[in-house]
Amino acid sequence: GWAAAAALAVMLATFAVAVRKGVHRVVDVAWGLGFAAVAVVTCVTAAAAGEGDPLRRILVAALTAVWGLRLAVHIGRRGRGHGEDPRYDAMLAKAPGNRNLYALRMVYLLQGALVWLVSLPVQAASYGSGQVTALAWTGAAVWAVGLAFEAVGDAQLARFKADPAHKGRIMDRGLWSWTRHPNYFGDFLVWWGLFLIACDAGPAAAAVSVISPLVMTYLLIGGSGKRLLERHMADRPGWSEYAARTSGFFPRPPRRRA
């Protein structure tokens, strides 16, 4: 309940900011902030109730907060000075009635529910009993590789786009030559790593939270991540050649050019 309240509070506060600014793209910043808030609130409430192992509780809260805050800062910097996101413009153009209330229902409340659902490993790990074992540290290592993929991929893309000579070109260097979506693959590893930490808390915690990495995997590959982005990029010059030689998700060496 406290986790759900934390996610809802972040989304409602962001909605108020978006209405004031007249731009709903700020909700993308709230995605990472919502997870950070859930992690901190869950850690505090579990500690107050005397539940869970203190080391695992702090570990999973810290990893989640670091990931969420980094993502929020990155998205905030990337969107600074820009107008509305075309995705939200297209969706809100079909709104039956008040655009803001439609956005509240279809974007903010939906994302708040997803934050609560996807954060189940964080909640389960915080309340799970038993001492920390090697499984939790394995999960932390998987998380670290995922965060590195995401952060390095974002930084490489930002540097590439900052060069005016690259305008209209496809980013195919660094991690982007091994996978078309290093940032999404990084997210994938982050949440499977957090799930492993939840598994360290026992079979019940694993059973409760396995839905989280499965949902995140679907969102990243078949939902609003890879699938929609590639549909948007399909008409870019050079995209078909890039897609032919570069893995769609899981990293591998690029295929040799014809």
HELIX and SHEET records of a PDB file:
HELIX    1   1 TRP A    2  LYS A   21  1                                  20    
HELIX    2   2 HIS A   24  VAL A   26  5                                   3    
HELIX    3   3 VAL A   27  ALA A   48  1                                  22    
HELIX    4   4 PRO A   54  GLY A   79  1                                  26    
HELIX    5   5 PRO A   86  LEU A   92  1                                   7    
HELIX    6   6 ARG A   99  ALA A  103  1                                   5    
HELIX    7   7 LEU A  104  TYR A  108  3                                   5    
HELIX    8   8 LEU A  109  VAL A  118  1                                  10    
HELIX    9   9 LEU A  120  TYR A  127  1                                   8    
HELIX   10  10 ALA A  134  ALA A  162  1                                  29    
HELIX   11  11 PRO A  164  HIS A  166  5                                   3    
HELIX   12  12 GLY A  174  SER A  177  5                                   4    
HELIX   13  13 PRO A  182  CYS A  199  1                                  18    
HELIX   14  14 PRO A  203  SER A  209  1                                   7    
HELIX   15  15 ILE A  211  ILE A  221  1                                  11    
HELIX   16  16 LYS A  226  MET A  233  1                                   8    
HELIX   17  17 TRP A  239  ARG A  245  1                                   7    
END                                                                             
